[in-house]
Amino acid sequence: MEGIDRIHLILGVTIFLVFPFTRLVHIWSAPVEYFTRRYQVMRARN
């Protein structure tokens, strides 16, 4: 069981260190109001 714990720790630290260099960092810039905002009104051109 000790080997699994060590692998888990190493993978966790690796993800933590690589995270700033991935596109996943954009998850922090997502607007909080996205799911509660009102619908955008679209009108026909004719």
PQR file with spaces between the fields and no chain letter, atoms N, CA, C, O and H, PARSE charges and radii, in Angstrom:
ATOM       1  N    MET     1       0.816   -1.202    0.000 -0.4000 1.5000
ATOM       2  CA   MET     1       0.000    0.000    0.000 -0.0000 2.0000
ATOM       3  C    MET     1       0.862    1.270    0.000  0.5500 1.7000
ATOM       4  O    MET     1       0.414    2.329   -0.440 -0.5500 1.4000
ATOM       5  N    GLU     2       2.080    1.158    0.488 -0.4000 1.5000
ATOM       6  CA   GLU     2       2.943    2.328    0.560 -0.0000 2.0000
ATOM       7  C    GLU     2       3.307    2.848   -0.825  0.5500 1.7000
ATOM       8  O    GLU     2       3.466    4.054   -1.015 -0.5500 1.4000
ATOM       9  H    GLU     2       2.444    0.298    0.845  0.4000 1.0000
ATOM      10  N    GLY     3       3.440    1.945   -1.790 -0.4000 1.5000
ATOM      11  CA   GLY     3       3.767    2.351   -3.151 -0.0000 2.0000
ATOM      12  C    GLY     3       2.660    3.164   -3.793  0.5500 1.7000
ATOM      13  O    GLY     3       2.927    4.122   -4.519 -0.5500 1.4000
ATOM      14  H    GLY     3       3.311    0.965   -1.635  0.4000 1.0000
ATOM      15  N    ILE     4       1.416    2.785   -3.528 -0.4000 1.5000
ATOM      16  CA   ILE     4       0.272    3.519   -4.085 -0.0000 2.0000
ATOM      17  C    ILE     4       0.222    4.927   -3.506  0.5500 1.7000
ATOM      18  O    ILE     4      -0.044    5.888   -4.229 -0.5500 1.4000
ATOM      19  H    ILE     4       1.199    2.006   -2.939  0.4000 1.0000
ATOM      20  N    ASP     5       0.473    5.052   -2.218 -0.4000 1.5000
ATOM      21  CA   ASP     5       0.486    6.378   -1.594 -0.0000 2.0000
ATOM      22  C    ASP     5       1.568    7.267   -2.193  0.5500 1.7000
ATOM      23  O    ASP     5       1.352    8.456   -2.426 -0.5500 1.4000
ATOM      24  H    ASP     5       0.689    4.272   -1.631  0.4000 1.0000
ATOM      25  N    ARG     6       2.723    6.683   -2.438 -0.4000 1.5000
ATOM      26  CA   ARG     6       3.835    7.447   -3.007 -0.0000 2.0000
ATOM      27  C    ARG     6       3.508    7.891   -4.433  0.5500 1.7000
ATOM      28  O    ARG     6       3.787    9.031   -4.805 -0.5500 1.4000
ATOM      29  H    ARG     6       2.899    5.716   -2.249  0.4000 1.0000
ATOM      30  N    ILE     7       2.918    6.999   -5.233 -0.4000 1.5000
ATOM      31  CA   ILE     7       2.525    7.347   -6.607 -0.0000 2.0000
ATOM      32  C    ILE     7       1.480    8.455   -6.586  0.5500 1.7000
ATOM      33  O    ILE     7       1.542    9.389   -7.385 -0.5500 1.4000
ATOM      34  H    ILE     7       2.692    6.073   -4.931  0.4000 1.0000
ATOM      35  N    HIS     8       0.519    8.350   -5.670 -0.4000 1.5000
ATOM      36  CA   HIS     8      -0.524    9.363   -5.545 -0.0000 2.0000
ATOM      37  C    HIS     8       0.093   10.722   -5.201  0.5500 1.7000
ATOM      38  O    HIS     8      -0.293   11.744   -5.768 -0.5500 1.4000
ATOM      39  H    HIS     8       0.469    7.591   -5.020  0.4000 1.0000
ATOM      40  N    LEU     9       1.030   10.728   -4.293 -0.4000 1.5000
ATOM      41  CA   LEU     9       1.695   11.969   -3.896 -0.0000 2.0000
ATOM      42  C    LEU     9       2.492   12.568   -5.047  0.5500 1.7000
ATOM      43  O    LEU     9       2.426   13.773   -5.286 -0.5500 1.4000
ATOM      44  H    LEU     9       1.343    9.897   -3.833  0.4000 1.0000
ATOM      45  N    ILE    10       3.233   11.746   -5.752 -0.4000 1.5000
ATOM      46  CA   ILE    10       4.051   12.230   -6.872 -0.0000 2.0000
ATOM      47  C    ILE    10       3.172   12.785   -7.989  0.5500 1.7000
ATOM      48  O    ILE    10       3.475   13.839   -8.546 -0.5500 1.4000
ATOM      49  H    ILE    10       3.287   10.767   -5.558  0.4000 1.0000
ATOM      50  N    LEU    11       2.087   12.085   -8.320 -0.4000 1.5000
ATOM      51  CA   LEU    11       1.188   12.582   -9.370 -0.0000 2.0000
ATOM      52  C    LEU    11       0.508   13.880   -8.951  0.5500 1.7000
ATOM      53  O    LEU    11       0.335   14.781   -9.773 -0.5500 1.4000
ATOM      54  H    LEU    11       1.842   11.228   -7.867  0.4000 1.0000
ATOM      55  N    GLY    12       0.121   13.985   -7.686 -0.4000 1.5000
ATOM      56  CA   GLY    12      -0.501   15.214   -7.196 -0.0000 2.0000
ATOM      57  C    GLY    12       0.434   16.402   -7.280  0.5500 1.7000
ATOM      58  O    GLY    12       0.034   17.479   -7.723 -0.5500 1.4000
ATOM      59  H    GLY    12       0.261   13.253   -7.019  0.4000 1.0000
ATOM      60  N    VAL    13       1.665   16.219   -6.861 -0.4000 1.5000
ATOM      61  CA   VAL    13       2.651   17.303   -6.919 -0.0000 2.0000
ATOM      62  C    VAL    13       2.960   17.662   -8.366  0.5500 1.7000
ATOM      63  O    VAL    13       3.125   18.837   -8.694 -0.5500 1.4000
ATOM      64  H    VAL    13       1.989   15.344   -6.500  0.4000 1.0000
ATOM      65  N    THR    14       3.040   16.656   -9.235 -0.4000 1.5000
ATOM      66  CA   THR    14       3.310   16.911  -10.652 -0.0000 2.0000
ATOM      67  C    THR    14       2.204   17.754  -11.276  0.5500 1.7000
ATOM      68  O    THR    14       2.485   18.717  -11.989 -0.5500 1.4000
ATOM      69  H    THR    14       2.906   15.702   -8.969  0.4000 1.0000
ATOM      70  N    ILE    15       0.955   17.400  -11.015 -0.4000 1.5000
ATOM      71  CA   ILE    15      -0.167   18.182  -11.548 -0.0000 2.0000
ATOM      72  C    ILE    15      -0.117   19.607  -11.000  0.5500 1.7000
ATOM      73  O    ILE    15      -0.354   20.564  -11.738 -0.5500 1.4000
ATOM      74  H    ILE    15       0.727   16.618  -10.436  0.4000 1.0000
ATOM      75  N    PHE    16       0.187   19.750   -9.715 -0.4000 1.5000
ATOM      76  CA   PHE    16       0.273   21.072   -9.093 -0.0000 2.0000
ATOM      77  C    PHE    16       1.359   21.928   -9.741  0.5500 1.7000
ATOM      78  O    PHE    16       1.173   23.131   -9.919 -0.5500 1.4000
ATOM      79  H    PHE    16       0.379   18.972   -9.116  0.4000 1.0000
ATOM      80  N    LEU    17       2.484   21.323  -10.093 -0.4000 1.5000
ATOM      81  CA   LEU    17       3.591   22.074  -10.690 -0.0000 2.0000
ATOM      82  C    LEU    17       3.376   22.372  -12.171  0.5500 1.7000
ATOM      83  O    LEU    17       3.851   23.396  -12.663 -0.5500 1.4000
ATOM      84  H    LEU    17       2.636   20.345   -9.949  0.4000 1.0000
ATOM      85  N    VAL    18       2.673   21.503  -12.888 -0.4000 1.5000
ATOM      86  CA   VAL    18       2.470   21.671  -14.329 -0.0000 2.0000
ATOM      87  C    VAL    18       1.261   22.565  -14.620  0.5500 1.7000
ATOM      88  O    VAL    18       1.177   23.152  -15.699 -0.5500 1.4000
ATOM      89  H    VAL    18       2.288   20.672  -12.488  0.4000 1.0000
ATOM      90  N    PHE    19       0.331   22.676  -13.677 -0.4000 1.5000
ATOM      91  CA   PHE    19      -0.925   23.407  -13.869 -0.0000 2.0000
ATOM      92  C    PHE    19      -0.754   24.820  -14.433  0.5500 1.7000
ATOM      93  O    PHE    19      -1.493   25.175  -15.351 -0.5500 1.4000
ATOM      94  H    PHE    19       0.400   22.200  -12.801  0.4000 1.0000
ATOM      95  N    PRO    20       0.173   25.647  -13.944 -0.5600 1.5000
ATOM      96  CA   PRO    20       0.290   27.012  -14.476  0.2800 2.0000
ATOM      97  C    PRO    20       0.675   27.081  -15.950  0.5500 1.7000
ATOM      98  O    PRO    20       0.457   28.111  -16.588 -0.5500 1.4000
ATOM      99  N    PHE    21       1.235   26.024  -16.500 -0.4000 1.5000
ATOM     100  CA   PHE    21       1.692   26.033  -17.882 -0.0000 2.0000
ATOM     101  C    PHE    21       0.703   25.367  -18.837  0.5500 1.7000
ATOM     102  O    PHE    21       1.030   25.146  -20.003 -0.5500 1.4000
ATOM     103  H    PHE    21       1.412   25.188  -15.982  0.4000 1.0000
ATOM     104  N    THR    22      -0.494   25.047  -18.363 -0.4000 1.5000
ATOM     105  CA   THR    22      -1.509   24.416  -19.200 -0.0000 2.0000
ATOM     106  C    THR    22      -2.650   25.390  -19.445  0.5500 1.7000
ATOM     107  O    THR    22      -2.716   26.456  -18.833 -0.5500 1.4000
ATOM     108  H    THR    22      -0.760   25.227  -17.416  0.4000 1.0000
ATOM     109  N    ARG    23      -3.547   25.012  -20.346 -0.4000 1.5000
ATOM     110  CA   ARG    23      -4.720   25.846  -20.595 -0.0000 2.0000
ATOM     111  C    ARG    23      -5.728   25.753  -19.457  0.5500 1.7000
ATOM     112  O    ARG    23      -6.671   26.543  -19.409 -0.5500 1.4000
ATOM     113  H    ARG    23      -3.494   24.146  -20.843  0.4000 1.0000
ATOM     114  N    LEU    24      -5.552   24.813  -18.549 -0.4000 1.5000
ATOM     115  CA   LEU    24      -6.464   24.687  -17.417 -0.0000 2.0000
ATOM     116  C    LEU    24      -6.416   25.906  -16.503  0.5500 1.7000
ATOM     117  O    LEU    24      -7.333   26.122  -15.711 -0.5500 1.4000
ATOM     118  H    LEU    24      -4.786   24.171  -18.588  0.4000 1.0000
ATOM     119  N    VAL    25      -5.365   26.695  -16.606 -0.4000 1.5000
ATOM     120  CA   VAL    25      -5.247   27.878  -15.762 -0.0000 2.0000
ATOM     121  C    VAL    25      -6.371   28.875  -16.065  0.5500 1.7000
ATOM     122  O    VAL    25      -6.681   29.718  -15.223 -0.5500 1.4000
ATOM     123  H    VAL    25      -4.620   26.519  -17.249  0.4000 1.0000
ATOM     124  N    HIS    26      -6.977   28.797  -17.235 -0.4000 1.5000
ATOM     125  CA   HIS    26      -8.064   29.707  -17.594 -0.0000 2.0000
ATOM     126  C    HIS    26      -9.340   29.423  -16.815  0.5500 1.7000
ATOM     127  O    HIS    26     -10.278   30.218  -16.870 -0.5500 1.4000
ATOM     128  H    HIS    26      -6.725   28.113  -17.920  0.4000 1.0000
ATOM     129  N    ILE    27      -9.397   28.323  -16.100 -0.4000 1.5000
ATOM     130  CA   ILE    27     -10.584   28.019  -15.302 -0.0000 2.0000
ATOM     131  C    ILE    27     -10.788   29.078  -14.215  0.5500 1.7000
ATOM     132  O    ILE    27     -11.918   29.298  -13.780 -0.5500 1.4000
ATOM     133  H    ILE    27      -8.635   27.677  -16.056  0.4000 1.0000
ATOM     134  N    TRP    28      -9.724   29.730  -13.775 -0.4000 1.5000
ATOM     135  CA   TRP    28      -9.837   30.751  -12.731 -0.0000 2.0000
ATOM     136  C    TRP    28     -10.402   32.059  -13.267  0.5500 1.7000
ATOM     137  O    TRP    28     -10.877   32.883  -12.486 -0.5500 1.4000
ATOM     138  H    TRP    28      -8.806   29.552  -14.129  0.4000 1.0000
ATOM     139  N    SER    29     -10.362   32.269  -14.580 -0.4000 1.5000
ATOM     140  CA   SER    29     -10.853   33.524  -15.141 -0.0000 2.0000
ATOM     141  C    SER    29     -12.290   33.420  -15.640  0.5500 1.7000
ATOM     142  O    SER    29     -12.804   34.372  -16.227 -0.5500 1.4000
ATOM     143  H    SER    29      -9.976   31.599  -15.214  0.4000 1.0000
ATOM     144  N    ALA    30     -12.943   32.297  -15.422 -0.4000 1.5000
ATOM     145  CA   ALA    30     -14.333   32.130  -15.855 -0.0000 2.0000
ATOM     146  C    ALA    30     -15.236   33.026  -15.011  0.5500 1.7000
ATOM     147  O    ALA    30     -15.074   33.092  -13.793 -0.5500 1.4000
ATOM     148  H    ALA    30     -12.526   31.523  -14.945  0.4000 1.0000
ATOM     149  N    PRO    31     -16.182   33.715  -15.644 -0.5600 1.5000
ATOM     150  CA   PRO    31     -17.072   34.593  -14.885  0.2800 2.0000
ATOM     151  C    PRO    31     -18.015   33.792  -13.987  0.5500 1.7000
ATOM     152  O    PRO    31     -18.566   32.773  -14.404 -0.5500 1.4000
ATOM     153  N    VAL    32     -18.190   34.254  -12.774 -0.4000 1.5000
ATOM     154  CA   VAL    32     -19.045   33.560  -11.808 -0.0000 2.0000
ATOM     155  C    VAL    32     -20.514   33.682  -12.194  0.5500 1.7000
ATOM     156  O    VAL    32     -21.299   32.770  -11.932 -0.5500 1.4000
ATOM     157  H    VAL    32     -17.743   35.082  -12.436  0.4000 1.0000
ATOM     158  N    GLU    33     -20.893   34.796  -12.814 -0.4000 1.5000
ATOM     159  CA   GLU    33     -22.298   35.048  -13.148 -0.0000 2.0000
ATOM     160  C    GLU    33     -22.748   34.334  -14.419  0.5500 1.7000
ATOM     161  O    GLU    33     -23.879   34.539  -14.861 -0.5500 1.4000
ATOM     162  H    GLU    33     -20.256   35.536  -13.027  0.4000 1.0000
ATOM     163  N    TYR    34     -21.913   33.520  -15.006 -0.4000 1.5000
ATOM     164  CA   TYR    34     -22.215   32.911  -16.304 -0.0000 2.0000
ATOM     165  C    TYR    34     -23.519   32.118  -16.285  0.5500 1.7000
ATOM     166  O    TYR    34     -24.306   32.220  -17.226 -0.5500 1.4000
ATOM     167  H    TYR    34     -20.995   33.354  -14.647  0.4000 1.0000
ATOM     168  N    PHE    35     -23.766   31.337  -15.245 -0.4000 1.5000
ATOM     169  CA   PHE    35     -24.937   30.467  -15.207 -0.0000 2.0000
ATOM     170  C    PHE    35     -26.197   31.188  -14.755  0.5500 1.7000
ATOM     171  O    PHE    35     -27.293   30.654  -14.920 -0.5500 1.4000
ATOM     172  H    PHE    35     -23.126   31.254  -14.480  0.4000 1.0000
ATOM     173  N    THR    36     -26.077   32.376  -14.193 -0.4000 1.5000
ATOM     174  CA   THR    36     -27.251   33.088  -13.691 -0.0000 2.0000
ATOM     175  C    THR    36     -27.606   34.314  -14.525  0.5500 1.7000
ATOM     176  O    THR    36     -28.578   35.002  -14.215 -0.5500 1.4000
ATOM     177  H    THR    36     -25.186   32.810  -14.059  0.4000 1.0000
ATOM     178  N    ARG    37     -26.846   34.599  -15.567 -0.4000 1.5000
ATOM     179  CA   ARG    37     -27.125   35.801  -16.351 -0.0000 2.0000
ATOM     180  C    ARG    37     -28.357   35.609  -17.238  0.5500 1.7000
ATOM     181  O    ARG    37     -28.778   34.485  -17.511 -0.5500 1.4000
ATOM     182  H    ARG    37     -26.056   34.040  -15.819  0.4000 1.0000
ATOM     183  N    ARG    38     -28.918   36.722  -17.676 -0.4000 1.5000
ATOM     184  CA   ARG    38     -30.115   36.674  -18.511 -0.0000 2.0000
ATOM     185  C    ARG    38     -29.746   36.311  -19.934  0.5500 1.7000
ATOM     186  O    ARG    38     -28.601   36.467  -20.360 -0.5500 1.4000
ATOM     187  H    ARG    38     -28.576   37.636  -17.455  0.4000 1.0000
ATOM     188  N    TYR    39     -30.743   35.820  -20.666 -0.4000 1.5000
ATOM     189  CA   TYR    39     -30.520   35.425  -22.053 -0.0000 2.0000
ATOM     190  C    TYR    39     -30.260   36.646  -22.926  0.5500 1.7000
ATOM     191  O    TYR    39     -30.757   37.736  -22.640 -0.5500 1.4000
ATOM     192  H    TYR    39     -31.673   35.693  -20.320  0.4000 1.0000
ATOM     193  N    GLN    40     -29.488   36.465  -23.980 -0.4000 1.5000
ATOM     194  CA   GLN    40     -29.220   37.529  -24.928 -0.0000 2.0000
ATOM     195  C    GLN    40     -30.341   37.533  -25.963  0.5500 1.7000
ATOM     196  O    GLN    40     -30.684   36.488  -26.516 -0.5500 1.4000
ATOM     197  H    GLN    40     -29.085   35.580  -24.212  0.4000 1.0000
ATOM     198  N    VAL    41     -30.914   38.710  -26.225 -0.4000 1.5000
ATOM     199  CA   VAL    41     -32.021   38.830  -27.163 -0.0000 2.0000
ATOM     200  C    VAL    41     -31.469   38.862  -28.583  0.5500 1.7000
ATOM     201  O    VAL    41     -30.609   39.683  -28.902 -0.5500 1.4000
ATOM     202  H    VAL    41     -30.636   39.559  -25.776  0.4000 1.0000
ATOM     203  N    MET    42     -31.964   37.967  -29.432 -0.4000 1.5000
ATOM     204  CA   MET    42     -31.546   37.904  -30.836 -0.0000 2.0000
ATOM     205  C    MET    42     -32.744   38.281  -31.701  0.5500 1.7000
ATOM     206  O    MET    42     -33.840   37.755  -31.510 -0.5500 1.4000
ATOM     207  H    MET    42     -32.662   37.300  -29.173  0.4000 1.0000
ATOM     208  N    ARG    43     -32.540   39.181  -32.639 -0.4000 1.5000
ATOM     209  CA   ARG    43     -33.624   39.625  -33.517 -0.0000 2.0000
ATOM     210  C    ARG    43     -33.304   39.257  -34.951  0.5500 1.7000
ATOM     211  O    ARG    43     -32.141   39.220  -35.351 -0.5500 1.4000
ATOM     212  H    ARG    43     -31.650   39.609  -32.795  0.4000 1.0000
ATOM     213  N    ALA    44     -34.346   38.985  -35.720 -0.4000 1.5000
ATOM     214  CA   ALA    44     -34.165   38.659  -37.137 -0.0000 2.0000
ATOM     215  C    ALA    44     -33.814   39.929  -37.910  0.5500 1.7000
ATOM     216  O    ALA    44     -34.166   41.029  -37.482 -0.5500 1.4000
ATOM     217  H    ALA    44     -35.291   39.015  -35.395  0.4000 1.0000
ATOM     218  N    ARG    45     -33.125   39.788  -39.043 -0.4000 1.5000
ATOM     219  CA   ARG    45     -32.716   40.947  -39.838 -0.0000 2.0000
ATOM     220  C    ARG    45     -33.791   41.416  -40.808  0.5500 1.7000
ATOM     221  O    ARG    45     -33.664   42.506  -41.367 -0.5500 1.4000
ATOM     222  H    ARG    45     -32.839   38.895  -39.390  0.4000 1.0000
ATOM     223  N    ASN    46     -34.823   40.650  -41.024 -0.4000 1.5000
ATOM     224  CA   ASN    46     -35.825   41.046  -42.033 -0.0000 2.0000
ATOM     225  C    ASN    46     -36.816   42.031  -41.521  0.5500 1.7000
ATOM     226  O    ASN    46     -37.710   42.448  -42.258 -0.5500 1.4000
ATOM     227  H    ASN    46     -34.926   39.765  -40.569  0.4000 1.0000
